[in-house]
Amino acid sequence: MRAAEKRRRVRWLFSLRRYLIFFALMAFVITCCMLLFLNSVLQSTGWVLTRDHVEQAAKLTFANVVLLSLLCTVIDGIRRRFMVERPVRQIIRAADRIIQGDFSVRVPPVGNADDGDGFAIIAAYFNQMAGELSGIETLRTDFIANVSHEMKTPLAVIQNYGTMLQQPGLPEEKRIEYAKAVTDASRRLANLMTNILKLNRLENQQIYPEAKTYDLGEQLCECMLAFEGAWEEKELEISADLEENVLVKTDAELLSLVWNNLFSNAVKFTEPHGTVSVSLHVEGADAVVRVSDTGCGISPEVGKHMFEKFYQGDTSHATQGNGLGLALVKRVIDIVGGEISVESQVGVGSTFTVRLERREDEAMEKPSA
C-alpha cells in the first residue's frame, strides 16, 4: 500500500509540475502578445486605457492562461498515457518476465502512427534480444543434457567393470577384458572433457590464431599418416591426390584439428575394404581440400544438423565419439576465415570440402606437429 500511495503522490507531483510549466509558458507568451497588440493599437488609434479597463483585461487574461494551461496539461497527460506510459509498461512487464526466466515473451507492436518512433525501435530490439536469449537458453539446456548423457555412459561402464574386477578368483583373460573396457571408457570420458574445453575456448575467442605460411600438402600427409594403424586394421584403400607447393597462411595447429577430425570420421564410418580419398587442388585464389569416403553416407535431414554440438547422425558408431568433432571443425574454419561444405548420399559416402585462401611467394614455415 505504501508503494502504491507513493506512486500516486509522485504522479500528482509530476502532473502539478507539468501544469506549472504550461502556466508559466502560456503566461509569458500571452502577456507578450497582448502587450505588443495593445501597444500597436494605442499608437495607431490614440486611445487611452483606464485603470478599470486594464484590471478587467488582466483578470480575463489570467483566467484564459489558467484554462489554457489546464487544457494543455490534460491533453499532454492523455498523450503521455497512450504514447509513453503504455509502451513503457509493456516493456517493463516483458522485462520482468525475462528476469523470471520466461524468454518466450515479446513486446507487442507499439500502436503509434510513426514507424520510426523511439518506442517502436526499442520494442523491436527488445524482441530481438529476447529471441537471442531464448536461443542461448535452449542451447545451454541442450548442452547440459547432452553432456550429462555423454558422461553417464562411460561412468556406468567404469562402475560396472570396476565392480566386476573386484571379484575374487577372476580369470586373467576376463581381468584383461574388464580392465580394457575401463580404460576405453576412461579415454572416452577424457576425450569428451578435452573437446568440451577446446570448443569452449574457441567459442569464447580465447584461442587466437597464429598465422604463418606453410605447405598444406605436407600437413595433410602428416595428419593422414597418424591414422595409418586404423585404416590398416580395417584394410581400407587410401587414395591421395595432393598438388605440390600449395601454401596457406593460417594457424597450423588449429587447422590440424580439422584434418584430424575429418580423417577420423572418414575412417570410422567407412566399412572394411572401403576407400578413403584425400585431394588438394588450387581453384582460383583458393586451396581446396576434399576428404571423401565410401561409408554409410548421411541423409539431408542429418546434414542440416551435423555441425551442431553432440549431434550424431549414425548412432551405431556413438561409442566411438561424442558428437563434438564437427562442431570443432566448423568453429575452426570460421575462425581461420575458410568455408566448409558437405555432399553426401546414403549408402554411397560423403565428401567434405574445405576452402582456404591460398598464399603465394611467401616464406614458408614448417607446421607444428
Disulfide bonds with the S-S distance in Angstrom:
none
